[in-house]
Amino acid sequence: MKWKKDKKMPTPDEMKILKIIDVEGGESTVGRIARKMRLDTNYARVILNSMGLNDLIDVFRTGKVRLLIKGWAALGKQPKRTDALKRYLEDRAKWKTF
């Protein structure tokens, strides 16, 4: 039986992480967040994955994290408008084909 925990408000640590990502411009990395929070990287990754399951952030395999609409709302801000196609093409340029 699968169930999903529905959180109303982020925890204080999650709010600190959201603020760190906001200061970084809406995107950051697991390592950078772990250093600023003074946490072990693996523990920071656990918290970030939990936040990803609650749709506060996007967590990528590369270690990059990005704020989502719920994360911006938790901060009381509007999402920053970015050129999604430009960001997609920049990310795609980093991908390797086999």
PyMOL commands that place a pseudoatom at each C-alpha (Angstrom):
pseudoatom trace, name=CA, resn=MET, resi=1, chain=A, elem=C, hetatm=0, pos=[0.000, 0.000, 0.000]
pseudoatom trace, name=CA, resn=LYS, resi=2, chain=A, elem=C, hetatm=0, pos=[1.522, 3.302, -1.115]
pseudoatom trace, name=CA, resn=TRP, resi=3, chain=A, elem=C, hetatm=0, pos=[0.680, 6.587, 0.500]
pseudoatom trace, name=CA, resn=LYS, resi=4, chain=A, elem=C, hetatm=0, pos=[2.074, 10.033, 0.153]
pseudoatom trace, name=CA, resn=LYS, resi=5, chain=A, elem=C, hetatm=0, pos=[2.590, 12.348, 3.079]
pseudoatom trace, name=CA, resn=ASP, resi=6, chain=A, elem=C, hetatm=0, pos=[0.944, 15.687, 2.365]
pseudoatom trace, name=CA, resn=LYS, resi=7, chain=A, elem=C, hetatm=0, pos=[2.835, 18.540, 4.001]
pseudoatom trace, name=CA, resn=LYS, resi=8, chain=A, elem=C, hetatm=0, pos=[1.243, 21.936, 4.389]
pseudoatom trace, name=CA, resn=MET, resi=9, chain=A, elem=C, hetatm=0, pos=[4.301, 23.975, 5.391]
pseudoatom trace, name=CA, resn=PRO, resi=10, chain=A, elem=C, hetatm=0, pos=[8.016, 23.294, 4.978]
pseudoatom trace, name=CA, resn=THR, resi=11, chain=A, elem=C, hetatm=0, pos=[10.052, 22.567, 8.109]
pseudoatom trace, name=CA, resn=PRO, resi=12, chain=A, elem=C, hetatm=0, pos=[12.496, 25.230, 9.380]
pseudoatom trace, name=CA, resn=ASP, resi=13, chain=A, elem=C, hetatm=0, pos=[15.442, 23.401, 7.770]
pseudoatom trace, name=CA, resn=GLU, resi=14, chain=A, elem=C, hetatm=0, pos=[13.555, 23.168, 4.487]
pseudoatom trace, name=CA, resn=MET, resi=15, chain=A, elem=C, hetatm=0, pos=[12.838, 26.913, 4.652]
pseudoatom trace, name=CA, resn=LYS, resi=16, chain=A, elem=C, hetatm=0, pos=[16.583, 27.580, 5.141]
pseudoatom trace, name=CA, resn=ILE, resi=17, chain=A, elem=C, hetatm=0, pos=[17.314, 25.438, 2.094]
pseudoatom trace, name=CA, resn=LEU, resi=18, chain=A, elem=C, hetatm=0, pos=[14.668, 27.254, 0.048]
pseudoatom trace, name=CA, resn=LYS, resi=19, chain=A, elem=C, hetatm=0, pos=[16.236, 30.597, 1.024]
pseudoatom trace, name=CA, resn=ILE, resi=20, chain=A, elem=C, hetatm=0, pos=[19.704, 29.345, 0.041]
pseudoatom trace, name=CA, resn=ILE, resi=21, chain=A, elem=C, hetatm=0, pos=[18.401, 28.257, -3.367]
pseudoatom trace, name=CA, resn=ASP, resi=22, chain=A, elem=C, hetatm=0, pos=[16.642, 31.623, -3.767]
pseudoatom trace, name=CA, resn=VAL, resi=23, chain=A, elem=C, hetatm=0, pos=[19.858, 33.532, -3.009]
pseudoatom trace, name=CA, resn=GLU, resi=24, chain=A, elem=C, hetatm=0, pos=[21.644, 31.376, -5.602]
pseudoatom trace, name=CA, resn=GLY, resi=25, chain=A, elem=C, hetatm=0, pos=[19.149, 32.535, -8.234]
pseudoatom trace, name=CA, resn=GLY, resi=26, chain=A, elem=C, hetatm=0, pos=[16.614, 29.709, -8.056]
pseudoatom trace, name=CA, resn=GLU, resi=27, chain=A, elem=C, hetatm=0, pos=[19.136, 26.945, -8.770]
pseudoatom trace, name=CA, resn=SER, resi=28, chain=A, elem=C, hetatm=0, pos=[21.910, 25.390, -6.715]
pseudoatom trace, name=CA, resn=THR, resi=29, chain=A, elem=C, hetatm=0, pos=[23.713, 22.103, -6.102]
pseudoatom trace, name=CA, resn=VAL, resi=30, chain=A, elem=C, hetatm=0, pos=[23.525, 19.522, -3.332]
pseudoatom trace, name=CA, resn=GLY, resi=31, chain=A, elem=C, hetatm=0, pos=[27.142, 20.147, -2.341]
pseudoatom trace, name=CA, resn=ARG, resi=32, chain=A, elem=C, hetatm=0, pos=[26.735, 23.911, -2.108]
pseudoatom trace, name=CA, resn=ILE, resi=33, chain=A, elem=C, hetatm=0, pos=[23.588, 23.562, 0.018]
pseudoatom trace, name=CA, resn=ALA, resi=34, chain=A, elem=C, hetatm=0, pos=[25.291, 20.992, 2.281]
pseudoatom trace, name=CA, resn=ARG, resi=35, chain=A, elem=C, hetatm=0, pos=[28.243, 23.355, 2.836]
pseudoatom trace, name=CA, resn=LYS, resi=36, chain=A, elem=C, hetatm=0, pos=[26.041, 26.364, 3.620]
pseudoatom trace, name=CA, resn=MET, resi=37, chain=A, elem=C, hetatm=0, pos=[23.835, 24.319, 5.985]
pseudoatom trace, name=CA, resn=ARG, resi=38, chain=A, elem=C, hetatm=0, pos=[26.917, 22.618, 7.502]
pseudoatom trace, name=CA, resn=LEU, resi=39, chain=A, elem=C, hetatm=0, pos=[25.421, 19.185, 6.858]
pseudoatom trace, name=CA, resn=ASP, resi=40, chain=A, elem=C, hetatm=0, pos=[26.825, 15.959, 5.494]
pseudoatom trace, name=CA, resn=THR, resi=41, chain=A, elem=C, hetatm=0, pos=[26.202, 15.735, 1.745]
pseudoatom trace, name=CA, resn=ASN, resi=42, chain=A, elem=C, hetatm=0, pos=[24.268, 12.466, 2.081]
pseudoatom trace, name=CA, resn=TYR, resi=43, chain=A, elem=C, hetatm=0, pos=[21.971, 13.890, 4.760]
pseudoatom trace, name=CA, resn=ALA, resi=44, chain=A, elem=C, hetatm=0, pos=[21.406, 17.033, 2.685]
pseudoatom trace, name=CA, resn=ARG, resi=45, chain=A, elem=C, hetatm=0, pos=[20.513, 14.795, -0.274]
pseudoatom trace, name=CA, resn=VAL, resi=46, chain=A, elem=C, hetatm=0, pos=[17.911, 12.976, 1.879]
pseudoatom trace, name=CA, resn=ILE, resi=47, chain=A, elem=C, hetatm=0, pos=[16.297, 16.294, 2.847]
pseudoatom trace, name=CA, resn=LEU, resi=48, chain=A, elem=C, hetatm=0, pos=[16.385, 17.538, -0.754]
pseudoatom trace, name=CA, resn=ASN, resi=49, chain=A, elem=C, hetatm=0, pos=[14.818, 14.316, -2.057]
pseudoatom trace, name=CA, resn=SER, resi=50, chain=A, elem=C, hetatm=0, pos=[12.052, 14.703, 0.525]
pseudoatom trace, name=CA, resn=MET, resi=51, chain=A, elem=C, hetatm=0, pos=[11.495, 18.264, -0.643]
pseudoatom trace, name=CA, resn=GLY, resi=52, chain=A, elem=C, hetatm=0, pos=[11.392, 16.970, -4.209]
pseudoatom trace, name=CA, resn=LEU, resi=53, chain=A, elem=C, hetatm=0, pos=[8.671, 14.478, -3.312]
pseudoatom trace, name=CA, resn=ASN, resi=54, chain=A, elem=C, hetatm=0, pos=[6.674, 17.374, -1.846]
pseudoatom trace, name=CA, resn=ASP, resi=55, chain=A, elem=C, hetatm=0, pos=[7.114, 19.336, -5.111]
pseudoatom trace, name=CA, resn=LEU, resi=56, chain=A, elem=C, hetatm=0, pos=[9.014, 22.193, -3.478]
pseudoatom trace, name=CA, resn=ILE, resi=57, chain=A, elem=C, hetatm=0, pos=[12.088, 21.669, -5.676]
pseudoatom trace, name=CA, resn=ASP, resi=58, chain=A, elem=C, hetatm=0, pos=[13.271, 19.675, -8.666]
pseudoatom trace, name=CA, resn=VAL, resi=59, chain=A, elem=C, hetatm=0, pos=[16.201, 17.380, -7.857]
pseudoatom trace, name=CA, resn=PHE, resi=60, chain=A, elem=C, hetatm=0, pos=[18.305, 16.215, -10.795]
pseudoatom trace, name=CA, resn=ARG, resi=61, chain=A, elem=C, hetatm=0, pos=[20.701, 13.264, -10.952]
pseudoatom trace, name=CA, resn=THR, resi=62, chain=A, elem=C, hetatm=0, pos=[23.560, 15.651, -11.616]
pseudoatom trace, name=CA, resn=GLY, resi=63, chain=A, elem=C, hetatm=0, pos=[23.153, 17.110, -8.122]
pseudoatom trace, name=CA, resn=LYS, resi=64, chain=A, elem=C, hetatm=0, pos=[21.459, 20.266, -9.328]
pseudoatom trace, name=CA, resn=VAL, resi=65, chain=A, elem=C, hetatm=0, pos=[18.276, 21.483, -7.628]
pseudoatom trace, name=CA, resn=ARG, resi=66, chain=A, elem=C, hetatm=0, pos=[15.769, 24.066, -8.864]
pseudoatom trace, name=CA, resn=LEU, resi=67, chain=A, elem=C, hetatm=0, pos=[12.878, 25.784, -7.099]
pseudoatom trace, name=CA, resn=LEU, resi=68, chain=A, elem=C, hetatm=0, pos=[9.384, 24.888, -8.250]
pseudoatom trace, name=CA, resn=ILE, resi=69, chain=A, elem=C, hetatm=0, pos=[6.177, 26.906, -7.953]
pseudoatom trace, name=CA, resn=LYS, resi=70, chain=A, elem=C, hetatm=0, pos=[5.368, 25.482, -4.490]
pseudoatom trace, name=CA, resn=GLY, resi=71, chain=A, elem=C, hetatm=0, pos=[8.861, 26.405, -3.312]
pseudoatom trace, name=CA, resn=TRP, resi=72, chain=A, elem=C, hetatm=0, pos=[8.475, 29.973, -4.541]
pseudoatom trace, name=CA, resn=ALA, resi=73, chain=A, elem=C, hetatm=0, pos=[5.048, 30.136, -2.862]
pseudoatom trace, name=CA, resn=ALA, resi=74, chain=A, elem=C, hetatm=0, pos=[6.539, 28.899, 0.443]
pseudoatom trace, name=CA, resn=LEU, resi=75, chain=A, elem=C, hetatm=0, pos=[9.007, 31.781, 0.235]
pseudoatom trace, name=CA, resn=GLY, resi=76, chain=A, elem=C, hetatm=0, pos=[6.159, 34.182, -0.510]
pseudoatom trace, name=CA, resn=LYS, resi=77, chain=A, elem=C, hetatm=0, pos=[7.602, 35.100, -3.906]
pseudoatom trace, name=CA, resn=GLN, resi=78, chain=A, elem=C, hetatm=0, pos=[6.652, 34.766, -7.537]
pseudoatom trace, name=CA, resn=PRO, resi=79, chain=A, elem=C, hetatm=0, pos=[8.726, 32.429, -9.720]
pseudoatom trace, name=CA, resn=LYS, resi=80, chain=A, elem=C, hetatm=0, pos=[11.457, 34.200, -11.616]
pseudoatom trace, name=CA, resn=ARG, resi=81, chain=A, elem=C, hetatm=0, pos=[10.726, 34.288, -15.304]
pseudoatom trace, name=CA, resn=THR, resi=82, chain=A, elem=C, hetatm=0, pos=[13.422, 32.511, -17.207]
pseudoatom trace, name=CA, resn=ASP, resi=83, chain=A, elem=C, hetatm=0, pos=[13.833, 31.508, -20.777]
pseudoatom trace, name=CA, resn=ALA, resi=84, chain=A, elem=C, hetatm=0, pos=[13.015, 27.817, -20.500]
pseudoatom trace, name=CA, resn=LEU, resi=85, chain=A, elem=C, hetatm=0, pos=[14.128, 26.974, -24.033]
pseudoatom trace, name=CA, resn=LYS, resi=86, chain=A, elem=C, hetatm=0, pos=[17.507, 28.648, -23.507]
pseudoatom trace, name=CA, resn=ARG, resi=87, chain=A, elem=C, hetatm=0, pos=[18.023, 26.742, -20.232]
pseudoatom trace, name=CA, resn=TYR, resi=88, chain=A, elem=C, hetatm=0, pos=[16.977, 23.482, -21.918]
pseudoatom trace, name=CA, resn=LEU, resi=89, chain=A, elem=C, hetatm=0, pos=[19.465, 24.002, -24.749]
pseudoatom trace, name=CA, resn=GLU, resi=90, chain=A, elem=C, hetatm=0, pos=[22.253, 24.831, -22.286]
pseudoatom trace, name=CA, resn=ASP, resi=91, chain=A, elem=C, hetatm=0, pos=[21.497, 21.667, -20.299]
pseudoatom trace, name=CA, resn=ARG, resi=92, chain=A, elem=C, hetatm=0, pos=[21.248, 19.607, -23.477]
pseudoatom trace, name=CA, resn=ALA, resi=93, chain=A, elem=C, hetatm=0, pos=[24.678, 20.833, -24.621]
pseudoatom trace, name=CA, resn=LYS, resi=94, chain=A, elem=C, hetatm=0, pos=[26.116, 19.231, -21.487]
pseudoatom trace, name=CA, resn=TRP, resi=95, chain=A, elem=C, hetatm=0, pos=[24.530, 15.845, -22.218]
pseudoatom trace, name=CA, resn=LYS, resi=96, chain=A, elem=C, hetatm=0, pos=[26.709, 13.225, -23.818]
pseudoatom trace, name=CA, resn=THR, resi=97, chain=A, elem=C, hetatm=0, pos=[25.493, 10.968, -26.570]
pseudoatom trace, name=CA, resn=PHE, resi=98, chain=A, elem=C, hetatm=0, pos=[26.773, 7.459, -27.016]
for i in range(1, 98): cmd.bond("trace and resi %d" % i, "trace and resi %d" % (i + 1))
show_as sticks, trace
zoom trace
